[in-house]
Amino acid sequence: MFGSIVYSDIDNIDALMRSSIDRLALNHYELKEIKNINYGTRYKFKKDDLLISFTIYYSSKKGISIVKDQNVNQPNFDDLISFLCLSNNEKKLENRFNKWIGTDEAGKGDYFGPLVVAGFLIKKAEIEYFKSLGIKDSKRLSDKDVDELFILLNENFSERICFKTLLPYEYNKTIYDFKRKGQTLNDLLGILHSQVIIELYNKFEGIDGIITDQFTHQDKVFKLIKNDVRASYVQRIGAESDIAVAAASVIARAVFLRELDAIGKEFNIVFPKGASDRVVNWALEFYKNYGENNLSKVAKIHFKTTNTIKNLLGRRENEI
Protein backbone atom coordinates (compact mmCIF):
# COMPACT_ATOMS: atom_id res chain seq x y z
CA MET A 1 0.00 0.00 0.00
CA PHE A 2 2.79 2.41 0.91
CA GLY A 3 5.52 1.03 -1.39
CA SER A 4 5.87 4.06 -3.65
CA ILE A 5 4.42 6.71 -1.37
CA VAL A 6 6.29 9.69 0.07
CA TYR A 7 6.57 9.01 3.78
CA SER A 8 6.87 12.67 4.73
CA ASP A 9 6.90 16.13 3.19
CA ILE A 10 10.14 16.66 5.12
CA ASP A 11 13.10 15.04 3.37
CA ASN A 12 14.99 14.02 6.53
CA ILE A 13 11.94 12.28 7.99
CA ASP A 14 11.12 10.69 4.64
CA ALA A 15 14.67 9.30 4.42
CA LEU A 16 14.45 7.90 7.96
CA MET A 17 11.18 6.11 7.23
CA ARG A 18 12.37 4.78 3.87
CA SER A 19 15.44 3.27 5.51
CA SER A 20 13.29 1.74 8.27
CA ILE A 21 10.09 0.53 6.61
CA ASP A 22 11.39 -2.89 5.50
CA ARG A 23 12.79 -3.58 8.95
CA LEU A 24 9.48 -2.60 10.54
CA ALA A 25 7.54 -4.82 8.11
CA LEU A 26 9.81 -7.80 8.84
CA ASN A 27 8.98 -7.32 12.53
CA HIS A 28 5.24 -7.31 11.74
CA TYR A 29 4.58 -3.57 12.03
CA GLU A 30 2.04 -2.50 9.42
CA LEU A 31 1.90 1.17 8.45
CA LYS A 32 -1.73 2.31 8.62
CA GLU A 33 -1.63 6.10 8.46
CA ILE A 34 0.60 9.03 7.48
CA LYS A 35 -0.34 12.62 8.26
CA ASN A 36 1.91 15.61 7.59
CA ILE A 37 1.73 18.39 10.18
CA ASN A 38 3.73 21.52 10.97
CA TYR A 39 7.42 20.61 11.37
CA GLY A 40 6.75 16.88 11.28
CA THR A 41 4.75 13.83 10.28
CA ARG A 42 2.37 11.67 12.31
CA TYR A 43 2.36 7.89 11.84
CA LYS A 44 0.14 5.05 12.96
CA PHE A 45 1.35 1.44 12.92
CA LYS A 46 -0.48 -1.79 13.72
CA LYS A 47 1.03 -4.98 15.14
CA ASP A 48 -1.40 -7.79 15.94
CA ASP A 49 -4.16 -5.98 17.86
CA LEU A 50 -1.95 -3.04 18.91
CA LEU A 51 -2.18 0.42 17.38
CA ILE A 52 0.88 2.58 17.99
CA SER A 53 0.85 6.23 16.94
CA PHE A 54 3.64 8.79 17.17
CA THR A 55 4.97 11.95 15.53
CA ILE A 56 8.42 12.57 14.09
CA TYR A 57 9.61 16.17 14.13
CA TYR A 58 12.61 17.69 12.36
CA SER A 59 14.44 21.00 12.56
CA SER A 60 17.89 21.98 11.35
CA LYS A 61 18.84 22.90 14.91
CA LYS A 62 17.40 19.93 16.83
CA GLY A 63 17.48 17.23 14.17
CA ILE A 64 15.08 14.28 14.49
CA SER A 65 12.85 13.93 17.54
CA ILE A 66 10.10 11.35 18.07
CA VAL A 67 7.10 11.82 20.37
CA LYS A 68 4.59 9.09 21.18
CA ASP A 69 0.87 9.70 21.60
CA GLN A 70 -0.19 9.90 25.23
CA ASN A 71 -2.35 6.77 25.10
CA VAL A 72 0.42 4.55 23.69
CA ASN A 73 1.94 2.03 26.09
CA GLN A 74 5.62 2.90 26.58
CA PRO A 75 7.06 -0.66 26.17
CA ASN A 76 5.13 -1.09 22.89
CA PHE A 77 6.39 2.30 21.71
CA ASP A 78 9.99 1.52 22.71
CA ASP A 79 9.82 -1.78 20.83
CA LEU A 80 8.66 -0.09 17.62
CA ILE A 81 11.20 2.72 17.91
CA SER A 82 14.01 0.18 18.29
CA PHE A 83 13.38 -0.86 14.67
CA LEU A 84 13.70 2.64 13.24
CA CYS A 85 17.04 2.95 11.49
CA LEU A 86 18.73 5.49 13.74
CA SER A 87 22.05 3.63 13.69
CA ASN A 88 23.69 6.05 11.25
CA ASN A 89 22.80 8.98 13.48
CA GLU A 90 24.10 7.09 16.50
CA LYS A 91 27.38 6.32 14.77
CA LYS A 92 27.79 9.95 13.75
CA LEU A 93 27.29 11.02 17.37
CA GLU A 94 29.94 8.62 18.66
CA ASN A 95 32.38 9.73 15.96
CA ARG A 96 31.50 13.39 16.39
CA PHE A 97 32.36 13.87 20.06
CA ASN A 98 35.74 13.29 21.70
CA LYS A 99 34.53 13.77 25.27
CA TRP A 100 30.88 13.99 26.18
CA ILE A 101 28.29 13.71 28.93
CA GLY A 102 25.24 11.45 28.80
CA THR A 103 22.25 11.85 31.14
CA ASP A 104 19.21 9.77 31.95
CA GLU A 105 16.62 9.40 34.70
CA ALA A 106 15.05 6.62 36.78
CA GLY A 107 11.93 6.42 38.94
CA LYS A 108 9.82 8.70 36.75
CA GLY A 109 7.24 5.96 36.18
CA ASP A 110 7.53 4.26 39.58
CA TYR A 111 4.90 5.11 42.17
CA PHE A 112 7.11 4.13 45.10
CA GLY A 113 10.63 5.48 45.53
CA PRO A 114 12.59 8.54 44.45
CA LEU A 115 13.24 10.35 41.20
CA VAL A 116 16.89 10.14 40.12
CA VAL A 117 18.70 11.91 37.29
CA ALA A 118 22.28 10.84 36.57
CA GLY A 119 25.10 11.81 34.26
CA PHE A 120 28.32 10.14 33.15
CA LEU A 121 31.30 11.43 31.16
CA ILE A 122 33.07 9.29 28.56
CA LYS A 123 35.91 9.71 26.07
CA LYS A 124 35.83 8.52 22.48
CA ALA A 125 38.76 6.11 22.92
CA GLU A 126 36.90 4.33 25.75
CA ILE A 127 33.73 3.38 23.86
CA GLU A 128 34.66 -0.27 23.27
CA TYR A 129 36.01 -0.66 26.80
CA PHE A 130 32.73 0.41 28.40
CA LYS A 131 30.75 -1.74 26.00
CA SER A 132 32.92 -4.72 26.97
CA LEU A 133 31.91 -4.19 30.61
CA GLY A 134 28.31 -4.85 29.62
CA ILE A 135 27.15 -1.24 29.91
CA LYS A 136 23.79 -0.91 28.16
CA ASP A 137 20.35 0.57 28.70
CA SER A 138 19.42 -0.39 32.27
CA LYS A 139 15.99 -1.59 31.07
CA ARG A 140 17.85 -4.45 29.37
CA LEU A 141 19.67 -5.46 32.56
CA SER A 142 18.64 -7.26 35.74
CA ASP A 143 18.59 -5.34 39.03
CA LYS A 144 21.61 -7.40 40.14
CA ASP A 145 23.59 -6.52 37.00
CA VAL A 146 22.66 -2.84 37.37
CA ASP A 147 23.99 -2.74 40.93
CA GLU A 148 27.20 -4.59 40.05
CA LEU A 149 27.90 -2.23 37.15
CA PHE A 150 27.21 0.76 39.38
CA ILE A 151 29.73 -0.53 41.93
CA LEU A 152 32.30 -0.97 39.16
CA LEU A 153 31.73 2.52 37.77
CA ASN A 154 31.70 4.13 41.20
CA GLU A 155 34.92 2.40 42.27
CA ASN A 156 36.83 3.30 39.10
CA PHE A 157 35.20 6.44 37.68
CA SER A 158 33.51 8.15 40.62
CA GLU A 159 34.73 11.59 39.52
CA ARG A 160 32.81 11.20 36.25
CA ILE A 161 29.52 10.39 37.98
CA CYS A 162 26.93 12.94 39.04
CA PHE A 163 23.38 12.28 40.17
CA LYS A 164 20.52 14.16 41.78
CA THR A 165 17.99 12.36 43.94
CA LEU A 166 14.60 13.56 45.11
CA LEU A 167 13.23 11.26 47.81
CA PRO A 168 9.42 10.99 47.82
CA TYR A 169 8.74 13.56 50.56
CA GLU A 170 10.91 16.20 48.85
CA TYR A 171 9.62 15.16 45.43
CA ASN A 172 5.99 15.61 46.49
CA LYS A 173 6.64 19.04 47.97
CA THR A 174 8.53 20.11 44.82
CA ILE A 175 5.83 18.86 42.42
CA TYR A 176 3.16 20.62 44.49
CA ASP A 177 5.11 23.89 44.30
CA PHE A 178 5.67 23.42 40.56
CA LYS A 179 1.98 22.82 39.88
CA ARG A 180 1.06 25.99 41.77
CA LYS A 181 3.27 27.86 39.28
CA GLY A 182 1.78 26.06 36.29
CA GLN A 183 4.83 23.84 35.82
CA THR A 184 5.02 20.08 35.32
CA LEU A 185 7.20 17.06 35.98
CA ASN A 186 9.01 17.78 32.70
CA ASP A 187 10.05 21.17 34.07
CA LEU A 188 11.48 19.44 37.13
CA LEU A 189 13.30 16.89 34.96
CA GLY A 190 14.72 19.72 32.88
CA ILE A 191 16.15 21.36 36.00
CA LEU A 192 17.67 18.11 37.33
CA HIS A 193 19.21 17.18 33.98
CA SER A 194 20.68 20.67 33.61
CA GLN A 195 22.12 20.59 37.15
CA VAL A 196 23.85 17.27 36.44
CA ILE A 197 25.19 18.50 33.09
CA ILE A 198 26.54 21.80 34.43
CA GLU A 199 28.15 20.14 37.47
CA LEU A 200 30.02 17.61 35.31
CA TYR A 201 30.83 20.15 32.61
CA ASN A 202 32.49 22.44 35.15
CA LYS A 203 34.69 19.60 36.47
CA PHE A 204 36.37 18.71 33.16
CA GLU A 205 37.94 20.53 30.25
CA GLY A 206 37.40 19.73 26.57
CA ILE A 207 33.82 18.46 26.76
CA ASP A 208 32.37 18.89 23.27
CA GLY A 209 29.05 17.06 23.52
CA ILE A 210 25.97 16.52 25.70
CA ILE A 211 23.47 13.74 24.97
CA THR A 212 20.22 13.56 26.91
CA ASP A 213 17.42 11.02 26.81
CA GLN A 214 14.34 12.74 25.36
CA PHE A 215 11.62 13.06 28.01
CA THR A 216 9.82 15.90 26.21
CA HIS A 217 9.87 17.36 22.69
CA GLN A 218 10.57 20.80 24.15
CA ASP A 219 14.13 22.04 24.73
CA LYS A 220 13.75 22.45 28.48
CA VAL A 221 17.31 21.32 29.20
CA PHE A 222 18.94 23.34 26.43
CA LYS A 223 17.33 26.57 27.65
CA LEU A 224 18.78 25.98 31.12
CA ILE A 225 22.35 25.10 30.05
CA LYS A 226 22.90 27.29 26.97
CA ASN A 227 24.52 30.16 28.92
CA ASP A 228 26.85 27.90 30.92
CA VAL A 229 27.83 25.10 28.53
CA ARG A 230 29.82 25.50 25.32
CA ALA A 231 29.23 22.07 23.83
CA SER A 232 26.92 20.57 21.21
CA TYR A 233 23.65 19.45 22.74
CA VAL A 234 21.60 16.48 21.51
CA GLN A 235 18.28 15.29 22.94
CA ARG A 236 16.64 12.29 21.34
CA ILE A 237 14.45 9.23 21.78
CA GLY A 238 16.39 6.03 22.44
CA ALA A 239 19.46 7.95 23.58
CA GLU A 240 20.39 4.97 25.79
CA SER A 241 21.96 3.43 22.67
CA ASP A 242 24.77 5.93 23.30
CA ILE A 243 27.27 4.43 25.74
CA ALA A 244 27.47 7.53 27.98
CA VAL A 245 23.67 7.73 28.29
CA ALA A 246 23.56 3.97 28.90
CA ALA A 247 26.04 4.37 31.76
CA ALA A 248 23.93 7.22 33.14
CA SER A 249 20.84 5.01 32.95
CA VAL A 250 22.67 2.29 34.94
CA ILE A 251 23.73 4.82 37.59
CA ALA A 252 20.27 6.37 37.89
CA ARG A 253 18.56 2.97 38.14
CA ALA A 254 21.05 1.65 40.70
CA VAL A 255 20.59 4.71 42.91
CA PHE A 256 16.81 4.42 42.56
CA LEU A 257 16.88 0.74 43.57
CA ARG A 258 19.11 1.40 46.55
CA GLU A 259 16.93 4.25 47.80
CA LEU A 260 13.77 2.18 47.27
CA ASP A 261 15.35 -0.61 49.33
CA ALA A 262 16.32 1.85 52.08
CA ILE A 263 12.78 3.26 52.23
CA GLY A 264 11.43 -0.28 52.45
CA LYS A 265 13.66 -1.13 55.40
CA GLU A 266 12.16 1.75 57.39
CA PHE A 267 8.79 -0.02 57.20
CA ASN A 268 10.11 -3.60 56.93
CA ILE A 269 8.52 -3.79 53.46
CA VAL A 270 9.87 -4.62 50.00
CA PHE A 271 8.13 -2.06 47.84
CA PRO A 272 7.17 -3.08 44.30
CA LYS A 273 8.47 -1.22 41.26
CA GLY A 274 6.40 0.42 38.52
CA ALA A 275 2.77 1.55 38.70
CA SER A 276 0.80 -1.58 37.80
CA ASP A 277 -2.41 -2.96 39.34
CA ARG A 278 -0.17 -4.90 41.73
CA VAL A 279 1.32 -1.60 42.88
CA VAL A 280 -2.19 -0.20 43.41
CA ASN A 281 -3.01 -3.12 45.72
CA TRP A 282 0.24 -2.61 47.63
CA ALA A 283 -0.44 1.10 47.96
CA LEU A 284 -3.96 0.44 49.18
CA GLU A 285 -2.72 -1.83 51.98
CA PHE A 286 0.04 0.62 52.91
CA TYR A 287 -2.43 3.50 53.05
CA LYS A 288 -4.79 1.51 55.29
CA ASN A 289 -1.97 0.49 57.63
CA TYR A 290 0.16 3.64 57.75
CA GLY A 291 -2.00 6.55 56.56
CA GLU A 292 -1.62 9.29 53.99
CA ASN A 293 1.19 11.13 55.77
CA ASN A 294 3.45 8.06 55.62
CA LEU A 295 2.37 7.38 52.04
CA SER A 296 3.82 10.77 51.09
CA LYS A 297 7.17 9.60 52.50
CA VAL A 298 7.38 6.57 50.22
CA ALA A 299 5.33 7.35 47.08
CA LYS A 300 4.79 9.99 44.40
CA ILE A 301 1.44 11.35 45.52
CA HIS A 302 0.50 13.12 42.27
CA PHE A 303 0.25 9.76 40.41
CA LYS A 304 -3.32 8.73 39.61
CA THR A 305 -2.58 5.67 41.78
CA THR A 306 -3.26 7.83 44.84
CA ASN A 307 -6.78 8.74 43.70
CA THR A 308 -7.39 5.13 42.73
CA ILE A 309 -6.58 3.81 46.20
CA LYS A 310 -8.63 6.55 47.88
CA ASN A 311 -11.59 5.70 45.66
CA LEU A 312 -11.18 2.00 46.37
CA LEU A 313 -10.91 2.64 50.09
CA GLY A 314 -14.02 4.82 49.98
CA ARG A 315 -15.98 2.12 48.17
CA ARG A 316 -14.93 -0.55 50.66
CA GLU A 317 -15.92 1.67 53.60
CA ASN A 318 -19.32 2.31 51.99
CA GLU A 319 -19.81 -1.43 51.51
CA ILE A 320 -19.31 -2.15 55.20
N, C-alpha and C positions, 0 to 999 in steps of 0.2 A: 504493500500500500504506500509506503513512504520511500521506496527505493530511489526514485529520481527527484524527490522533493527537496526544496531548500529547507534546511532545518532551522534556520534563523535568518532574519534580515541583517544581523550583525555578523560580519565575516569570522571573527574570532570564535564566536559561539558556534556558528555553523561548522567550522573546522573541527572543533572539539567533538561535536555530536557525530560528524561523519567518521571520525577516527574511532568512535566508541560504539556505534550502533550495532556492528556485527558481534562484538563482544557481549553486548547487552542481550542480543537475540539468542546467542549460544547459551546464555544463562537464563533463558526463558522469560526475559522482560520484553513485553510487547508494547510498542509505542502507540498510544491511543489518541493523543491530542497535542497539537503545537499551537501556541498563541503568542504572537509578537506583542510586546508591550514597550513602554518607554524604558530605554537603556537595557533591555533584556528580552528573554523569551521564556514562556511558561510551558512546561511539559507535563504530560500525564502518562504514566506507564502502568501496565497491568501484569501481574505475575500470579498465576493461579486465581484465587479470589481476592487478591490484594490490589488496591489502586493506590499508587504512589505519585503524588504531584509535587512539583518543585519549580523554582524559577532560577535561571542562570542570568546573572548580570555581568556586564563588561564595561569598563572604562579604561582609558589609556593610563590613568594614574593608578587605579587599584587592580587592574587586570580582571581575571575571572573570579566571581564569587557565586556561591550556590546557596539558596535559601529554601528550606522545605516548607510546605504548607503546615499550618499549626496542627491540623488533625492527623498528620502522618506520624505513625509510630517510629521513634528514632532508630531502633535496630533495623527495621525494614528499609528506612531511608539510607542508613549507613551501608547496608549491604548493596543497594543499588549504586550508590555513589562510588563504592570500591571498584566498580566495573567501568567507570568513566575513565578514559585514557588521559590521566593527568601526569603520567610518568615522565613525559618530556619536560613539563613544567617543573616537576620535582627535581629532575636531573640538572636542569638549568640553575635551580636555586642552590643545590649543593656545589655546583661548579662556580657559581657566581660569588659566593661569600668565602672569605678566608677565616673569619672568626665571627661567630654569630650567637645570638641568644634565642632560645626557643622557650615559649611559655604555654602552659596548659592549666586546667583547673580540675578539681575533683570535689564530689559532694553536692554539686549543683542539683542533681536529680534525686538525692537521697533525703528522705524525710528526717531520719535520725542522723546525728553527727554534724560535724562542722563543714564549712566551705573553705577549701584550700586552693590557692593559686601558687604555682611554682614556676621557677625559671632555671635553665641550665645553659652554660656557655660551652661551646665546642669549637675546635679548630678543624680546618679542612683536612689536614693530614691525619686526623684521628678518626675519621668516619668509619673506616673498616674495623678499627680496634673496638669501638663502642658497639658496632653491629655484632662483632664476634662474642661480646659479653652476653648477648641475648637481649639487648635493649630494643624494645618495640613498644607500640601502643599498649598501655597498661590493660586495656579492655581485652587484649589477646593473651594476657598472662594470668596465672593463678595468684591468689592473695599471697601465698608462700613465696612465689617467685618475685613478686613485686617487692616484698619486704627484704628478701636477700639481695636483690639488685640495689635497693636503696642503701642498705648497709655498705655494699661495695662502693657505691658512688660517694657516700658520706665519708667513708674512711680514706678514700684516695683523692677525692676532688671536692672536698667540703667548701673550699673557697669559691667554687664555681656555682654553688647551689644558693638559691634564695627562695624562700616561700613565705607567704602570708596566710595566717589561719584565723578564721572567725569562728569561735566556739558558739554553740547554739544561742546562749543567752545574749552574747554580744551581737551575733548575727540578727536576732529578732529585733533588738533595739535599733540596730542600724537600718534594717529594712523598713521598720515603722517610721523612722525619721525620714528616710528617702521617699516613702509614699506620701507623706505629708507635704513634701516639696514637689510632688508630681514626678518623681524619679522611680526607676525600676531596678530589678536585679541586674539587668545588663549595665546600668550605670555603675552599680557597685563592682561588678566584674571588671569594667573598664578601669576603674580606679585601682583595684588590686593588681591587675596585669601591669598597669603603668608603673606602679610602685616597685614591683619586682624588676621590671625592665630597667628603670632608672637607677635602682640600687646596684644592679650588676654592671650596668654600663659605666657607672662612675668608678668601679673597682678596677677596670681593665682598660688598657689602651688598644687601639687598632680594631675595635669592633665595627664591622661594616654591614651587619645585617641583623634584623629582628624578625622572627617568624612567630606568629601567634595563631593558635587555634581559633577559628571563626565562631564566635558565640552570638554574633549579631551582624547584619549586613551594614550597619552604620560604623563609621570610623571613630568609635568612642575612645579607643586606646590611642590612635594616632593623634587625635586632638590634644590629649593629655601629655604626650611625650615629645611633640614636634619642636618645642622650644628648648628642650634639654638634651635631645639625642640627635647626633649627626650620623645616622646610619639608615640604610634602606629598610623600609618597613613593609612586611607582607603579612596579610591576614587572609586565611583561606580555610575552606572546608577540608577535612581530612589532613590537616597539617601534621598529625601524628606520624605520617609517613616520613617526615623529616626527623633525622636522628636526634637533634637537639630538643625538638618538641616531644619526641617519644620519651626521652630521658626526663623531661619536665613532667610528663604525664605519670611516669613511674614514681617520681618524687612526690607529686601531689597526692596520688592514690595511697602511697605508703603512709604519708602523714595523716591522711584522712582515716585510714584503717586503725592506725595506732591511737588516734584521739577517740575514735568510736569505741575502741576496746577500753580505753581509760574511763570514758563516761559510763560504760557498762559496769565496770568494777565498782563504781560508786554505789550502784543499786543492785549489785550481784546479778546482773542481767547481761546476756549476750544479745545486743540489739541487731535486728535484721537490717540488711542493706536494701536500697532502692525505695520504691513507693508503691508496691503492689498491693493486692487485696490482703496478702499475708501481713504486710506491714500495717495495714489499717486495723486488722484484728489485734496485732501486738500493741498498737497505739491505744486502742480502745481499752484493753486490759490495764495498760500503764496509767491511763487517765483515771480509770476507776479506782486504782490502788494508790496512786500518788498525787492526783490532782493536777489542775491546769498549771499552777505555778512551777511544779517540778517538770511538767511536760515542756515548758519553755526553756528549761535548762538542758534538754536532751534532743529537742526536735525543732525543725523549722516551721514555726507556727503559721506562716502565711500560706503554706501548702493547702490545697483543698482537702487533704487528708484530715486536717483539724476539724473543718466543718462536717465532714463525713462522720467522724467519730462522735461529735456532739449530737448530730442528728440521730445516729444509731442509739446513743445513750438515752436521748429524749424519748425515742420510740419505746425502748425497753422499759423505761420508767412508767410510761403511759399504759403499758400492757400489764403492769403489775396491779 
